[in-house]
Amino acid sequence: MLGLSTSDPSLGQTSDPSVWTVETVYTTEDLSLTEPRDWTTEISNLATHLSPNDIVIFFVIPVFCSFGLVGNGIVLWFLGFKIKRNKFTVYILNLAISDFLILLGRLVALTLIGLQTMTGTIHVPLIIFRILLILYVFGYNTNLCLLTAISTERCLSTLYPIWYHCWRPKHLSAILCAVLWALSSVLSGVEYFICMDNSFVSENLESHTVALTSCQAVSLFICILEFLVFTPIMVTCSLTLLIQIRKRSQRCHSPRLYIIIAAAVFLFLLCSTSLRIIFFLHNYDVAIPSIIILCFTLLSTVGSCANPFIYCFVGNCSRKRTTGSLKLILEGVFKDEDQEIPQNCDVLMEGGE
């Protein structure tokens, strides 16, 4: 056990009781109360403290991860190599990449935890679990940013179709996706180095207190940014799309795109945000039962798996024929509506005045 003394050693050698000092010793247990709780240690030891019900959920999650990897992999293949890209499919392609990374990291993490628990001889370095954990945070942040961008752009195209068509930069989707990936990288990197990587924290009470305070401040800032900035914009734009679909005829815009956006946003809020809230509470030293963590992890996994099935379901429902190749279904869902809009912006702007 590590002991840290606050007294002067030279004072303890005098025989005069009047100058004796009381030696305060800080143990590693005391320091643990003033440092961020190590998610990675708890995750790596998770399987050793599971009840029978927990174990069932623990082994169900990889099954969903496998289905999700296949589904998102198919979307990546078709949108990346088989289907002509447009401004909407660029967002969907990046969203599929983000979901694929989340599911891959989760599947690898659970596999390593299972092997480490069952064999007892395999020891996985904590740095591996830290990397896999931050991969989830990175994917979540990217999904949130991408869904906000998609819903905002579609909302603008519905409310201001002429302005949107004539003034939107040609490569806005690709540029915006690159910016959002970079923003997500910065947020995830800051959270990793402040809250997960404690290698820079020295063994003294003040350093651990600073580390805990910094982690909580970063966690609070990120949650404010995500839940009070990005999420309200995403929800407002999605609700606006649903209202506009009901109020206006669909002569210029196919409702399939908006159904997909609304469904994706709804599932993201329902399935993914709960686990992010758990992370936030954990940084504030709130104890969370393992069954809650596993249930929310399963829910988050379902959310990352669902989007490819939404695309196929909406595509099948919108087709007159119930059968067709997957490529035709995806092409129909992600058809570029700009093909239906006149390309002469001067005429459009004059008509809108």
Secondary structure, 3 states (H helix, E strand, C coil): CCCEECCCCCHHHCCCHHHCCCCCEECHHHHHCCCCCCHHHHHHCHHHHCCHHHHHHHHHHHHHHHHHHHHHHHHHHHHHHHCCCCHHHHHHHHHHHHHHHHHHHHHHHHHHHHHHHHHCCCCCCHHHHHHHHHHHHHHHHHHHHHHHHHHHHHHHHHHCHHHHHHHCCCCHHHHHHHHHHHHHHHHHHHHHHHHHCCCCCCCCHHHHHHHHHHHHHHHHHHHHHHHHHHHHHHHHHHHHHHHHHHHCCCCCCCHHHHHHHHHHHHHHHHHHHHHHHHHHHHHCCCCCCHHHHHHHHHHHHHHHHHHHHHHHHHHHHHCCCCCCCHHHHHHHHCCCHHHHCCCCHHHHHHHHC
